[in-house]
Amino acid sequence: MADDLVKQPIHWISTVEELEECCERWQSKKLLAVDTEFMRSQTYYPIAGLIQVNDGEANYLLDPTTIDDFSPFAEILVDDDIIKAIHSCSEDLEVFYHSFGFLPQRLFDTQIAGAFVNLGYSMGFARMVQGVLGVELPKTETRSDWLQRPLSVAQKHYAALDVEYLYLLAGKLLTELKAKERLDWVFGEGKTIVKNFSDNLDPKLSYLRVKNAWKLNAKQLAIFQNLCEWRELTAQKRDKPRNRIVKENTLFAMALKRPKHISQLRNYEGMSDRVIRTDGEYLLRLIERADKIEASDLPELLPKPLTSAENKRVKALRAEVQKVADEIGIASEILARKKEYDYIVRDYLARGEWSYPEGFPQWRQALLTDLINETIKVEPADEVDS
């Protein structure tokens, strides 16, 4: 039972005054464990249902349905002197940014941290707690309605459990990482996560998240970029999921065929009468505008899938990186991601030289530069079928 596992007091925080008292207490802390519960089935933005904090002494459940000013908490989250432990933080960042307008600094993502101490890549929270702390956490409230009030006792205990054991988990990982002299690496990854989140907020870049966009030529890509930006802005304005506006396959087909008349929009699967009625003329103008862009101003073509020759080199490089990862006890995915392998190999085959993609961390460069120099120049052997 969840209540048997909760060892520390649970405090329900529902007013700004109570939040201010908590934040004053947290200013002297070196570590806070933080989690969020939210709902998002019919909306673009996550709706915050609960913010959980553990400071090593107690669990605090912050109620965003009644607290109308989270600026005291924002000051805590952006304080570089306080470590904020979050597990797999991407969705939590969305909640903090879209609900309260801020992003945490001094971020310690325990999922990332686990990869630095050989616990594997992308390990779930419950599994990591069981492996590191020997505690099996219940999963009874994972699909709860976190916007209902009052929350049940079971919900409160479940929410408190998450941060109580997150705090203990973070403490163990911090100690081990400090002993291995890898703390700066993990905090560097935290900064990168926050930066990437901020960079991806630009609606103009939303087309880059569509897997098949590489199939489009420059003119089509300009149209697709405009259409995807429109969808992103419309979804935000109406607070509806992107696909409730128009599915990306529909926008892709429009970029290919470039409709010029309202009547043609009805030929596209997934194009609703409402969108045609309210946005049809505007979409046609977007297409026409993109169609007139000068060649020099068109977006760069997106990389195609790797060729067979490129794949062989990536595979050879990945195998050597895996050896380094095994030797130092770290998940290989932390040393280099797929896009980074692709970039390095493509750069070498195009220029006869190679470089790291922008922002590639110095600590990784120190581990990999000599290895890449030796490996990338060797022509990979053809695989033999067994």
CORNOR-V186127 format. One record per pair of residues at least 24 apart in sequence whose ideal C-beta (glycine too) atoms are under 7 Angstrom apart, sorted by sequence separation. I is the first residue (numbers start at 1). J is the second residue. D is the distance in whole Angstrom. If there is no record, write none. Layout:
# CORNOR-V186127
i={I | I}
j={J | J}
d={D | D}
This chain:
# CORNOR-V186127
i={78 | 82 | 84 | 87 | 137 | 227 | 246 | 260 | 317 | 31 | 77 | 80 | 83 | 85 | 204 | 246 | 259 | 29 | 74 | 78 | 80 | 203 | 206 | 77 | 78 | 224 | 227 | 314 | 74 | 137 | 224 | 227 | 259 | 314 | 317 | 344 | 348 | 26 | 203 | 246 | 258 | 335 | 70 | 135 | 203 | 245 | 224 | 314 | 133 | 223 | 313 | 335 | 336 | 254 | 258 | 335 | 64 | 133 | 220 | 223 | 310 | 129 | 133 | 220 | 306 | 310 | 132 | 22 | 87 | 210 | 216 | 303 | 310 | 129 | 132 | 212 | 128 | 19 | 303 | 324 | 46 | 11 | 13 | 48 | 321 | 324 | 11 | 13 | 19 | 46 | 8 | 9 | 10 | 11 | 12 | 13 | 14 | 23 | 46 | 8 | 9 | 11 | 13 | 23 | 26 | 32 | 34 | 321 | 8 | 10 | 12 | 15 | 16 | 34 | 35 | 48 | 320 | 14 | 15 | 16 | 20 | 23 | 30 | 31 | 32 | 33 | 34 | 46 | 14 | 16 | 19 | 23 | 29 | 30 | 32 | 45 | 230 | 19 | 31 | 317 | 320 | 36 | 110 | 117 | 227 | 230 | 35 | 38 | 317 | 36 | 110 | 114 | 117 | 227 | 316 | 317 | 110 | 113 | 117 | 226 | 116 | 108 | 110 | 226 | 313 | 113 | 223 | 226 | 316 | 116 | 223 | 313 | 222 | 223 | 312 | 116 | 116 | 222 | 219 | 113 | 112 | 225 | 222 | 112 | 222 | 108 | 221 | 87 | 108 | 219 | 218 | 221 | 85 | 106 | 109 | 218 | 65 | 85 | 108 | 107 | 218 | 65 | 109 | 85 | 107 | 107 | 214 | 213 | 214 | 214 | 103 | 103 | 61 | 103 | 50 | 49 | 49 | 61 | 61 | 47 | 59 | 93 | 59 | 89 | 93 | 59 | 39 | 52 | 38 | 39 | 52 | 37 | 50 | 54 | 52 | 53 | 54 | 52 | 56 | 54 | 54 | 37 | 35 | 35 | 34 | 5 | 33 | 35 | 33 | 33 | 2 | 31 | 33 | 31 | 31 | 10 | 10 | 6 | 2 | 3 | 6 | 2 | 6 | 2 | 5 | 8 | 7 | 6 | 2 | 192 | 188 | 185 | 44 | 44 | 45 | 44 | 43 | 44 | 43 | 44 | 121 | 118 | 120 | 118 | 121 | 121 | 116 | 115 | 115 | 115 | 116 | 115}
j={102 | 106 | 108 | 111 | 161 | 251 | 270 | 284 | 341 | 56 | 102 | 105 | 108 | 110 | 229 | 271 | 284 | 55 | 100 | 104 | 106 | 229 | 232 | 104 | 105 | 251 | 254 | 341 | 102 | 165 | 252 | 255 | 287 | 342 | 345 | 372 | 376 | 55 | 232 | 275 | 287 | 364 | 100 | 165 | 233 | 275 | 255 | 345 | 165 | 255 | 345 | 367 | 368 | 287 | 291 | 368 | 99 | 168 | 255 | 258 | 345 | 165 | 169 | 256 | 342 | 346 | 169 | 60 | 125 | 248 | 255 | 342 | 349 | 169 | 172 | 252 | 169 | 62 | 346 | 367 | 91 | 58 | 60 | 95 | 368 | 371 | 59 | 61 | 67 | 94 | 57 | 58 | 59 | 60 | 61 | 62 | 63 | 72 | 95 | 58 | 59 | 61 | 63 | 73 | 76 | 82 | 84 | 371 | 59 | 61 | 63 | 66 | 67 | 85 | 86 | 99 | 371 | 66 | 67 | 68 | 72 | 75 | 82 | 83 | 84 | 85 | 86 | 98 | 67 | 69 | 72 | 76 | 82 | 83 | 85 | 98 | 283 | 73 | 85 | 372 | 375 | 92 | 166 | 173 | 283 | 286 | 92 | 95 | 375 | 95 | 169 | 173 | 176 | 286 | 375 | 376 | 170 | 173 | 177 | 286 | 177 | 170 | 173 | 289 | 376 | 177 | 287 | 290 | 380 | 182 | 290 | 380 | 290 | 291 | 380 | 185 | 186 | 293 | 291 | 186 | 186 | 299 | 298 | 189 | 299 | 186 | 299 | 166 | 187 | 298 | 298 | 301 | 166 | 187 | 190 | 299 | 147 | 167 | 190 | 190 | 301 | 149 | 193 | 170 | 193 | 194 | 302 | 302 | 303 | 304 | 194 | 197 | 156 | 198 | 146 | 146 | 147 | 159 | 160 | 147 | 160 | 194 | 163 | 193 | 197 | 164 | 146 | 159 | 146 | 147 | 160 | 146 | 159 | 163 | 162 | 163 | 164 | 163 | 167 | 166 | 167 | 159 | 162 | 163 | 163 | 135 | 163 | 166 | 166 | 167 | 138 | 167 | 170 | 170 | 171 | 156 | 160 | 157 | 154 | 157 | 160 | 157 | 161 | 158 | 161 | 164 | 164 | 164 | 161 | 359 | 361 | 363 | 235 | 236 | 239 | 239 | 239 | 240 | 240 | 241 | 331 | 329 | 331 | 330 | 333 | 334 | 330 | 330 | 331 | 333 | 334 | 334}
d={6 | 6 | 6 | 5 | 6 | 4 | 6 | 7 | 6 | 7 | 6 | 5 | 5 | 6 | 5 | 7 | 7 | 5 | 6 | 7 | 5 | 5 | 4 | 4 | 5 | 6 | 6 | 5 | 4 | 7 | 7 | 6 | 7 | 7 | 7 | 7 | 5 | 6 | 4 | 6 | 6 | 6 | 4 | 6 | 5 | 7 | 4 | 5 | 6 | 4 | 5 | 7 | 7 | 7 | 6 | 7 | 6 | 6 | 5 | 7 | 5 | 5 | 6 | 6 | 6 | 6 | 6 | 6 | 5 | 5 | 6 | 7 | 6 | 6 | 6 | 6 | 6 | 6 | 7 | 6 | 7 | 6 | 6 | 5 | 7 | 6 | 7 | 6 | 6 | 5 | 7 | 5 | 5 | 5 | 5 | 5 | 4 | 4 | 5 | 5 | 7 | 7 | 6 | 6 | 5 | 6 | 5 | 7 | 6 | 7 | 7 | 7 | 6 | 7 | 7 | 4 | 5 | 5 | 7 | 7 | 5 | 7 | 7 | 5 | 6 | 5 | 5 | 6 | 7 | 5 | 6 | 5 | 6 | 6 | 7 | 5 | 7 | 6 | 6 | 7 | 5 | 5 | 7 | 7 | 7 | 6 | 7 | 5 | 5 | 4 | 6 | 7 | 5 | 6 | 6 | 6 | 6 | 4 | 7 | 4 | 6 | 6 | 6 | 7 | 7 | 6 | 5 | 5 | 5 | 5 | 4 | 6 | 4 | 7 | 4 | 6 | 6 | 5 | 7 | 5 | 6 | 6 | 5 | 5 | 6 | 6 | 5 | 6 | 7 | 7 | 4 | 7 | 6 | 7 | 6 | 7 | 7 | 7 | 6 | 3 | 6 | 6 | 7 | 4 | 7 | 6 | 4 | 5 | 6 | 5 | 5 | 7 | 6 | 7 | 5 | 3 | 5 | 6 | 7 | 6 | 4 | 7 | 6 | 6 | 5 | 6 | 6 | 5 | 7 | 5 | 7 | 4 | 6 | 4 | 6 | 6 | 5 | 4 | 6 | 7 | 4 | 6 | 5 | 5 | 7 | 7 | 4 | 6 | 4 | 4 | 5 | 7 | 6 | 6 | 7 | 6 | 5 | 5 | 7 | 5 | 5 | 4 | 6 | 5 | 6 | 6 | 7 | 6 | 5 | 7 | 6 | 5 | 5 | 6 | 6 | 5 | 5 | 6 | 7 | 6 | 4 | 4 | 6 | 6 | 4 | 7 | 6 | 7 | 4 | 7 | 6 | 5}
